Amino acid sequence: MEPAVEPAVEPTVARTSPPLPDVCGLLDGIPGQRVSHQVTRPVEVSTGAPVEASPRVRRRSLPRIPVPFTLSYAVVLAVTSYVAAYADPALLHALHQGSSTDVAHLLIAPAQVLIASALWVAGGLVSPFTLGFLVVLTALERRLGGARTAVVFLLGHVLATLATEVPVGLAVLVGHLPDSSLHRLDYGISFGVAASVGALAGLLRPWLRWPLLTAFGGMLLQDLIAFTDPLTNWGHLIALSIGVGTWPWVRRWSRERTEGAS
């Protein structure tokens, strides 16, 4: 017998099966579900926390009011002008008398009447000082900001009022004026507007500064020459001078605002 030849046994090569795909999330017992072999990315789950917008986005979504002081003040003046146009004459006289910065009221409640007198426009909305208020204070607030514009306005309003009323009180005290001069009506925004014009001129270029001062100052001088209300007319010139005297401060404030914005 021939010896049995054992068949050659091929060496077994260990075959490694491909890794099973991640079957997490598949339904059991349903064949044919396709599994993507792509790399899965983690899904971001929203926690419900609000995403903070960038400063630029916030500025676009919330428009900034450019001149809040001027606009707010203009609304107050519009309301008081409406009251002056439609209120009963007796009531209106009482309101004006209570807001007057005459000597009698300044001696009793100076702070209250100085503020109250600046809430009225002498002559109503048709007064030229109404247009001057809107134009001048808007231009000034854009350069200085609301708080410093209010300082300039109140500085002219308060100092010019005191500069005109204190001499009246002294004249009554020495007997040069009657006692009725202590109760004269004195209210309005004209002193503050005149001071604002003087302050704004210091921020303009010379070719615009001097024509503005010449035209406005000339108008005030004409009113003084007419001698219809000399005390108020002197107050306007004093307020304009006060505004011119603020040039060193308003120029520094304007530079600081410009550098801060840049």
BANUTI-262731 format. One record per residue (C-alpha): x, y, z; residue in one letter. Coordinates in pm, whole numbers, padded with zeros to 5 digits, always signed. Example, Ala and Ser with C-alpha at 12.3 -4.5 7.8 and 13.67 -1.06 7.14 Angstrom:
REM BANUTI-262731
+01230-00450+00780A/+01367-00106+00714S/
***
This chain:
REM BANUTI-262731
+00000+00000+00000M/+00113+00338-00077E/+00144+00556+00215P/-00144+00795+00246A/-00044+01140+00154V/-00189+01394+00377E/-00328+01687+00190P/-00133+02003+00232A/-00294+02227+00474V/-00284+02588+00377E/-00174+02810+00654P/-00465+02992+00797T/-00443+03362+00779V/-00616+03547+01051A/-00875+03764+00888R/-00984+04061+01073T/-01338+04160+01008S/-01410+04528+00962P/-01522+04707+01276P/-01887+04710+01324L/-02047+05041+01281P/-02182+05226+01575D/-02533+05091+01609V/-02629+05320+01887C/-02964+05464+01814G/-03082+05189+01565L/-03408+05012+01617L/-03385+04648+01717D/-03537+04387+01487G/-03563+04608+01176I/-03323+04492+00900P/-03179+04702+00624G/-03104+05005+00830Q/-02826+05192+00660R/-02546+05300+00879V/-02326+05580+00758S/-01960+05515+00803H/-01888+05884+00810Q/-01759+06035+01122V/-02049+06161+01323T/-02023+06502+01482R/-02162+06576+01821P/-02490+06756+01808V/-02498+07077+02000E/-02788+07087+02235V/-02928+07425+02313S/-02944+07491+02684T/-03191+07772+02641G/-02943+08034+02760A/-02968+08357+02559P/-02676+08426+02332V/-02531+08766+02408E/-02516+08984+02102A/-02199+09162+02015S/-02176+09536+02095P/-02209+09618+01726R/-02529+09411+01698V/-02671+09573+02010R/-02606+09919+01873R/-02789+09835+01552R/-03085+09675+01726S/-03125+09960+01975L/-03088+10293+01794P/-02930+10562+02006R/-03108+10895+02044I/-02848+11154+01936P/-02967+11451+02145V/-03178+11322+02436P/-03150+11639+02648F/-03264+11870+02368T/-03549+11645+02257L/-03677+11584+02610S/-03661+11953+02690Y/-03842+12034+02364A/-04127+11801+02461V/-04167+11983+02794V/-04170+12321+02619L/-04429+12196+02371A/-04657+12090+02658V/-04625+12421+02843T/-04676+12614+02518S/-04994+12416+02457Y/-05112+12506+02807V/-05028+12871+02745A/-05230+12869+02422A/-05546+12701+02554Y/-05557+12751+02933A/-05785+13000+03102D/-05617+13344+03113P/-05653+13370+03490A/-05498+13026+03540L/-05218+13106+03296L/-05136+13431+03475H/-05119+13245+03805A/-04884+12985+03654L/-04658+13251+03506H/-04660+13449+03828Q/-04567+13142+04028G/-04281+13065+03787S/-04148+13420+03771S/-03791+13484+03880T/-03871+13823+04025D/-03702+13948+04339V/-03989+13846+04567A/-03982+13483+04452H/-03603+13466+04446L/-03594+13565+04812L/-03848+13297+04909I/-03770+12994+04687A/-03480+13069+04451P/-03412+12713+04331A/-03776+12633+04256Q/-03850+12946+04054V/-03520+12931+03862L/-03617+12583+03741I/-03986+12661+03688A/-03914+12977+03487S/-03711+12771+03236A/-04015+12557+03153L/-04191+12833+02958W/-04131+13005+02627V/-04213+13375+02637A/-04424+13427+02326G/-04506+13059+02278G/-04380+12830+02004L/-04383+13115+01750V/-04105+13292+01940S/-03772+13309+01751P/-03606+13169+02061F/-03794+12841+02003T/-03617+12784+01673L/-03292+12902+01827G/-03338+12654+02109F/-03380+12357+01874L/-03097+12449+01635V/-02839+12574+01884V/-02887+12316+02158L/-02890+12030+01906T/-02558+12147+01762A/-02413+12203+02109L/-02526+11867+02246E/-02374+11682+01951R/-02039+11834+02044R/-02056+11830+02424L/-02315+11572+02527G/-02639+11625+02715G/-02508+11688+03067A/-02256+11956+02968R/-02505+12122+02736T/-02745+12145+03031A/-02466+12303+03239V/-02407+12574+02977V/-02780+12642+02940F/-02846+12662+03314L/-02534+12870+03372L/-02660+13138+03136G/-03017+13114+03266H/-02924+13143+03634V/-02640+13397+03617L/-02817+13630+03374A/-03132+13618+03588T/-02939+13706+03901L/-02744+13977+03719A/-03069+14151+03621T/-03284+14091+03929E/-03032+14166+04205V/-02987+14530+04087P/-03367+14565+04087V/-03382+14453+04448G/-03105+14693+04546L/-03275+14980+04363A/-03601+14912+04547V/-03411+14892+04875L/-03259+15239+04834V/-03582+15388+04703G/-03496+15434+04335H/-03768+15193+04218L/-04118+15130+04354P/-04208+14816+04546D/-04406+14689+04249S/-04075+14618+04073S/-04025+14326+04311L/-04313+14140+04143H/-04242+14185+03772R/-04299+13884+03544L/-03972+13725+03438D/-03973+13377+03285Y/-03862+13193+02970G/-03568+13017+02807I/-03417+13316+02627S/-03124+13364+02868F/-03024+12998+02837G/-03051+13009+02458V/-02839+13326+02439A/-02567+13163+02653A/-02580+12852+02434S/-02531+13064+02121V/-02223+13222+02276G/-02083+12883+02378A/-02151+12725+02039L/-01970+13008+01860A/-01649+12907+02036G/-01668+12560+01876L/-01718+12686+01520L/-01457+12788+01264R/-01374+13160+01256P/-01550+13219+00922W/-01875+13103+01087L/-01810+13208+01448R/-01780+13582+01399W/-02077+13625+01160P/-02292+13433+01409L/-02186+13651+01701L/-02223+13968+01494T/-02572+13881+01372A/-02705+13760+01707F/-02537+14034+01907G/-02665+14297+01663G/-03021+14170+01705M/-02990+14194+02084L/-02852+14548+02059L/-03145+14653+01841Q/-03386+14521+02104D/-03199+14716+02372L/-03211+15036+02168I/-03585+14992+02117A/-03612+15009+02499F/-03929+14802+02517T/-03797+14575+02796D/-03450+14700+02890P/-03402+14465+03183L/-03464+14154+02971T/-03259+14294+02683N/-02962+14353+02913W/-03007+13998+03038G/-02976+13864+02684H/-02647+14047+02630L/-02517+13931+02967I/-02614+13570+02886A/-02437+13590+02549L/-02124+13715+02727S/-02150+13428+02974I/-02160+13183+02686G/-01852+13341+02529V/-01680+13314+02866G/-01726+12936+02862T/-01508+12889+02552W/-01209+12737+02740P/-01436+12477+02903W/-01652+12389+02604V/-01347+12351+02380R/-01185+12115+02627R/-01509+11920+02667W/-01545+11894+02290S/-01189+11758+02256R/-01249+11504+02531E/-01569+11387+02364R/-01398+11356+02025T/-01105+11162+02168E/-01340+10935+02364G/-01542+10858+02052A/-01230+10766+01856S/
***
